[in-house]
């Protein structure tokens, strides 16, 4: 049987107050006496009233939600990032509408179109690979504030929060060079992704500064996941001499590579050096613990949320580009080259 939705009028009749008083209670107005508030709240609970926040937002021309769209929610980095976004939004009285695109631009269009129907106050977007700003602007319109995270979006005129990809990869490569490595691969990621290009460039910067040519066969692509990285491990050893170390695109790739090395009888941190990028929580507790570039993904989530809320309050300010620091954390997955 269909049940009729409980209305404000039902609550007002049930506790013998005006409909306006019930509305004030729902909006936490200080104008309602404590005893009256207690009576109304009891009646709301008794009748099972569900507050229609979307309708209230429409009446007040406000929104209490922010959309977060990430390219790969299965990546622990984005799980941490999303947690940080939700923490900051919750503290400010907003809720998070979450969508994941799985690196599909078609899925991204559908997710953004669906979330836009809820009229969020703003959107935080980590774009899928091959995204185009002009196309996405047609979906979200010009009135919804957007913050783009990590990957540059061609033709976009939105706020951009960037990781220091180039410097981070350079720090990782310099660390391996200082240990004595000279045959250093860059492993994982897709070369046409802006973040991968920047990290490859950081690796090249350090190699060139040391007077060492970057070997194209040691620029190995894979999807930025653990399983794909493990499957690509053999690509490091197709010719002799092989690399003795790898700067990995991210921590998921580094963890997958370490699994692939173990399967080949290699021991990360003993006879092959591996670095990651992100410093997800698992990096500190895997075996061996992963040397990686720390970017504080949860902190970046909080930073993104705070920036989008600032944009909501001040919509006419000029879009800005923010850069988050990246620092190397040395752990057990790096070592000197064999026989050094």
N, C-alpha and C positions, 0 to 999 in steps of 0.2 A: 504494500500500500504506500502511496505517496504521502509524505508528511508535509504539512504546510510549514513554511519557514517562519520562525518566531520573529516578530517585529518589535520595534521600540514601543509601539502602541500597546502590545501585549504586556510588555514589562511594566509600562506605566500603569496600566489597569491593575496588574497583579499586586503592586505595592502602593497604589493610590497616590501617585505623584504625576507631575506633568511629563509629557514626552520630552520637553526641553531639558528637564532635570536629568532624565535618563541619558540624554545625549551628552550633557555636561560631565556626568560620571564616566562615561566611556572615553571622554577626552581628557580625563584626569584634571578637570578644572578645580581650582582652589575655592571656587564660589559655592561649592556644595558642602553643607554641614556634615560633620563626621557621622552622625547617627543616620542621616538620610542616605549618605553614601553606602553605609553598611547594609541598610535595608535594600537598596537597589542592587548592590552586588550579590546579595543572597538570592534575590529574585532572578537575576541573570543566570546564576548557577542552577537554580531550581528548574527553570524552563529550558536550560541548555542553549542559551542565546549564543550565536557565533557572529562576531563583529565583522562586517563586510568592509575591510580596510580599503579595498580597491575602489568601492563606491564612495567612501568618505574622501579618499584622495582626489577622486574626480570632482566631487563637489567643491573641495577646497583648492583645486588646481595645484596640488602638491603630490609628491610621491615619497614613500618611506622605504623604497627598495633601490638597490643598485645591482645591475647585471654583471656577472663575471663570466667571461667566455675564454676558455683555455684550449690550447691545441692538443694537449695530451694529458688527461687527468690520471692515466695509469702511471705516469712518471712521478716518483715521489717528490721531486722538486715542486711540481705544480700542486700536489696535495698540501705541501707545507705553505706554498704561496697562497693557496685558497684559504687555509686556516688563518693566516695573517690578515687577509682581506676581511674575513668574517669577524675576526676579533675587533678590528678597528671600526667596522661598520656597526657591529652590535653595540659597542660602547657609545656610538653616536646616535643610537636609536633607529638604525636602518637594518633591513634584512637583506640577505644575499640571494639573488636568483642565479643559479649556477647552470652553465652549459659547457659541453665539451665537443670539440669538432673532430677529433681523431685525425688531424692534419688534412681534412677534406674541405676544400673551398666550397663545394656544393652543400655539405653538411653545415658549414659555417653560415652560409646565406640563410638556410632554413632556421638555424638556432637563433640568429640575430633577428630575423623577421618575427619569430614566435615570441622572443623575449621583449621585443619592442612593442608588441601588442599590450604588454602589461605596463607600458609607460614608465619605465624606470627613471629615477632621477639622473642616472649616469650609467656608463658602460665602461668596464675595464676589460680590455681585449688583448690576449696574446695570440697574434694572428696565425692561421694555418699557413703552411708554405705556399708560395705563389699567390698570396692575397694581393688585391689591388685596392688602394684607398678610394678611388673614384667609384668603384663598384659598391663598396661597403657604405659609402656616403649616401648612395641612393636608397639603401635599406634603412639606415638609422636616421637619416635626415640631418638637418643643420641645427636643430634645437636641442638635441640630446648631447650633453657633454660626453666625450670619449677620451680615455687614456689608453694608449697603446703601450704594451709591455714587451721589452726584450728584442723583438724583431722589428726592424724599420719597415714602415708601410709606404710603398711608393704612392705619391700624390696625396698623401694625408696631411691635413693641417690640424692635427690634434696634439694634445700633450703626449710626450713620449718619455717613458722611464726605461733607461738602458742599463744593462750590466756592462761593466768594463771588460768586455770580452777580449779585446786585443791585449790589454795589459796583463790580464789574468793568465792567458796562454803563454805570454812572454815570460812571466814569472816561473811558470811550471817548466818551460824549456830551459831557462837559465839555471834552474835548480839541477836538472839532469846534466847539463853541461858542466856544472861545478863538480858533480860527482865523477866526471870523467867520460861520460857518454858522448859519442860523436855520431853514431848511427841512430837517429831519433825519428820515429814515425809520428805522423799525426793521424789518429785513428778515430773513425766514426763521424756521424753527421752527414748531411747532404751539402755539397759544395755550393749549391745555388741558394742556400739559406743564408740570410745576412749575418746571423750569429755565428754560423760555421765559418763563413768567409772571414769574419773579424778574428775568430780564434786561430784560424790557419795563418792569418797575417801576423798575429802575435808570435806564433811559433816561428814563422819565417824571419821576423825581425831579429829574434834571438840567435837563430842559426847564422844569419848573414853577418850579424855583429861579431860572431865567433869565427868568421871566415869559412863557414861550412855551407856547401850547396845543399839546397833542399832537393831530395830525390823524389821525382814524381811518382814512382811506384810505391813509395811509402806514404803517400797521401791517400789513405784508404777510406772509402765511403761505406757507410751502413746506416740503416735506420737507427735513430738514437735510442735504442732499446737494448736491454740485456741479452735477449735471445738472439737478435740479429747480430750483435757484436760478437757473441760467442761463436756464431756460425761463420763469421768472417775472419776468425783468428788465423786460419791457415794462409790468408793473403799476406801476412807478415813474413812468411818463410818460403816464398816461392823462388827466391834466388839467394845465392851465397856471395858475400856475407849478408846475413839478415840483420835487422835492427836489434839493438840491445835494450831499447826503451821505447815507450809510446806515450805521447801526450794525447789523452782521450778527450773527445768532444764534451762529454758530461760524465757524471758519476755512474749512471746506468750503463753506459758504454764501457766504462772502466771495470765495473763489476762483472759484466759479461765477458770482457777480455780476460780477466783473471780466471774465470771458469774455463774459458777456451784454452788458456795456457796450462792449467792443471791437467786438462784432458790430453795435452800433448806432452806431459811429463815435465813441464817447466814450473818453476816456483817463483811466483811474483814476490818481489822484495829480496830474492836470493840470487837468481840468475837472469831476471828480466825486471826492469823498472817500469812502473805504471803510475801515471797521475790522472786524476779526474778533474771535474769542474762542477761546482755547485755546493758541495759539502752538505749533502742530505744526511739525516740522522744516522742512517745505516753505515755511512762512510767511516765513522769512528769505531764501529764494533765488528766490521767484517774481518775476515782473516786472509791476509794480514790487514790491519787498519790502513785505509786508503789515504795516501798523500793527495791533496786536492786543493782547488782554488775555492775559498769560502766566499759565498755571496749572500749568506743569510736570507734564504728564500722566505721564511716567515716574516722577517723584518721588511723585506721588499713588498710583501703583500700588505703589511700595515702602511707602508709608505705610499703605495698605489691608492689605497682606500682614502687615506688622508688627503692626497692630492685631488682625487675626483670629488671629494666632498667640498674641498676649497673651490673647485671649479663650479660646483653647483651653487655655492654661495655668491661667487663672483664670476658670472658667466661671460662677461665681456673682456676679461683680461687676455693678454696675448698668449697663445700656446707656448709652452716651454719644453725644453729638453733637459731631463734630469739624468745624472750619471751616478750609479751606485758603485761604491768601492769594491774591489776584489783583492783578497789577500791569500797568500799561499800558506797552507797548513801542512807541515811535514809529518808524515807518519811512517808506517812500516812497509809500504808497498814500493818504495824506491830504495835503490841500492847502487853500489858501484858496478860498473860493467864486469862481466866474468874475466878472470885472469888479469885484472888491472893491479 
